[in-house]
Amino acid sequence: MAISIGATSEQLLRGIDRAIASVAMALPGGSVRAVAPIPKAWKAERGIDIASTRVTIAGGFPGSLRHQHVLPRTTLHLTDRWLIVGEGTPTGFALPLERIDGCSVQFSSGLQPPYMVMWYRDGAMTGSFSIAFEGTARNRIGKLRAEIWRDLLQEYGVIAIETEIAAFVPSIFRPWCDADAFAGDDVSFSEVAIASAGGRFGEQLDIADVWITENWILWCPRHGTGMNAIAIDQIVECRNGYGDRLSIGIEDACGGRYDIYFDFGAENQRSRLGMQVLDTLATAGVPVGTASQPIAPWRRGGTRPPAID
């Protein structure tokens, strides 16, 4: 019997989501214990709660270098003033809604549920990260949760970007048969790092051999079938800010910065390799800088007051 995998997968996912969502509504909700108490000043500043859920965050979110570009199984709150991730935890952050430049729903292949992409003002540029919703993809009436959150954000002033316009995931994979294209370049740096190797917003990491040539940065994950390549003139910014970890940003279709993670300290005994990469890219004309600190008013030290953008 011939079946359409795409249509069947979508129908199956919708049916399973509705069934699980109905059961979940009947179960008592679990509470998330805050690591730190919420200061009274922040409780007054944060505004009125609109919605909350559990998510995994990936990409260039505020403070991402410290957490390898991934915050798994954390909380997401929307108030009438803020988008808050991991409230009360050492890893979370808050974004004023006026600092969010846009949001979009994006779809994965197969049975993977859709997710959201967020763009936010980060220094002189626009950073980006993804929000993947834990649990079912749909609510009890069959509406996609990613679309529900997009609509809520739009209601509170965040621009919703069409899925087709924002389908920007950069194509950086190169099969081994393309290796000859880089053979004539002089190599200025060669080392080992832990780097983004796949997944949504590069959330899957792997040990990789990394080379910087006069025209390219290349890295080959140990568990793969090819290599990744970024032209030096396509890098819009390289940031450090936590040990030998770097975010190398390239421009997406919406003019935002899509960050790729590298850690040159985890697998190496030599120190300051990250600074060496930063200097090499700066010499090649790449803008370099330091990652901005996240707003997290429930943490002591190192963050700005909640009312300051």
Buried (B, 14 or more C-beta within 10 A) or exposed (E): EEEEEEEEBEEEBBEBBBEBBEEEEEEEEEEBEBBBEEBEEBEEBBBEEBEBBBBBBBBBBBBBBBBBBBBBEBBBBBBEBBBBBBBBBEBBBBBBBEBBBBBBBBEEEEEEBBBBBBBBBBEEBBBBBBBBBBBBBBBBEEEBBBBBBBEBBEEBEBEBBEBEEBBBBBEBBBEEEEBEEBEEBEEBBEBBBBBBBBEBBBBBBBBBBBBBBEBBBBBBBEEBEBBBBBEBEBBBBBBBBBBBBBBBBBBBBBEBBBBBBBBBBBEBEEEBBBEBBBEBBEEBEBBBBEBBBBBBBBBEEEBEEBEEE
